[in-house]
Amino acid sequence: MSKPVIGIVPGFIIDKSQSAVHIDYADAVEAGGGLPIIIPTIMLKSYHAKIVELCAGILITGSNSDVNPQAFHQEKLKELVVLNSVREEFDRMILNAVFKKKVPLWGICYGHQEINVFLGGSLYQDIARQVPNHVQHQQSPPHHLPIHPVSIKEKSFLHKLTGTKEIQVNSRHHQAIDALAPGLIPVAHSPDGLNEAYILDSKKHCVLGVQWHPESMWRTDAHALNLFIYFIKQCALFSAHQKK
């Protein structure tokens, strides 16, 4: 059986005009049973539509930039929020094509936040300023080590996948989900109550998001690897259904 093609949405380095993605994402997709391709930052809707048509699944990666607060009707906390308009426009084009075709979608960290905003949710622009009694969400290297626990909703897909109600995760973000978008079901949270994982309430479209970075953990953490295996299985099922 051929491996499902997984399109990886990269970051974009504006001053160098470079699409860029950490190799851990591609390695993790391959380890999970997928065939990773990195989607270059080409700003054409026709290109995005064709790419999404060719892929069995789309993975939206993390980013050094933040989601623009204007997208969820807030003013920017100027000194704390870093924007990348090219990355945001590119991702919105991809997301429009993904939801039109219902291709399996996974957002990690920034991608987790971005999908939520795309569907009508909102974010905390800065955890340290806006979330009282927060746990540490920004760790120093090495990034594969866990830094805080995550509580998992009983009977959720993540509970079935991990076989436990709590796992340890790494963390590299200063923004977080505030209001969860309509249609997204929360499946995990950190000790300070922030959303750490969700899934779309749909039997016709696999969409999930996680706030931590399993691509950095999969070599030493079975739960992280199993997330990639789970997602790529959903992509394979979607691809097989499309061919019928």
C-alpha positions, 0 to 999 in steps of 0.5 A, a space after each residue: 500500500 502506498 503511503 498517504 501524502 502529507 502536505 506540511 505547511 512551513 513558516 515563512 522568513 520574510 527578510 530572506 523570502 524563504 519557506 522554512 520548516 524544522 526537519 522534525 515535522 517531516 521525520 515524524 510524518 515519515 515515522 508515522 507512516 506518511 510521505 511528507 512534502 513541504 508546501 512552498 509559500 506560493 500565493 496563488 489560490 489555484 495552486 493551493 486548491 491543487 496542492 490540497 487535492 493532491 494531499 491526503 492530509 495537511 499539517 500546519 506547523 508552529 511558528 515564531 510569529 503570532 496570529 493577528 489579533 484583528 482576526 479575532 477582533 482585538 487590538 494588538 498588544 504591540 510590544 508582545 505580538 509578532 506578526 507575519 502577514 505572508 504566513 497568515 495569508 498563505 495559511 488562510 488560503 490553504 485552510 479555505 481549500 482544506 475545509 472545502 474539500 474536507 481533507 484531514 487537517 492537523 494543527 500544531 502549536 501556532 497551527 492549533 491556534 490558527 485553526 481555532 481563529 479561522 473557525 471563529 474562536 479567539 486567543 489570549 495574546 500573551 499568557 503571562 499578561 492575561 492568564 492568572 496563575 499560569 504554568 510555564 508554557 515556554 521552555 528552553 532547550 532541549 525541546 523534546 523534554 516534557 515541561 508540564 502535564 496535560 489532563 485528557 478528557 475521558 472517552 475522547 479520541 486522545 484518551 483512547 489513543 493514550 490509554 490514560 487521563 494524563 500525559 506529560 508534554 513539552 511547550 513553546 508558546 506565549 499565546 493560547 486559545 481563549 474562546 474555542 471556536 464553534 464545532 471544536 470539542 476540547 479534549 485536553 487542558 493544562 493545569 491552568 485550564 488552557 486548551 491543549 487539544 481539540 477535535 472537530 465535531 464531525 464524522 465527515 472531516 478529521 480536524 485536530 489540534 494540539 498545543 504542544 510539539 509532538 514532532 519534537 518528542 516522537 523519538 522518545 515518547 510513544 504518545 507523541 509518535 502515536 499521534 502521528 500514526 493516528 493522524 496518518 491513518 485518518 489520512 489513509 482512510 480519507 485517501 482510500 475513500 476518495 478513490 472509490 
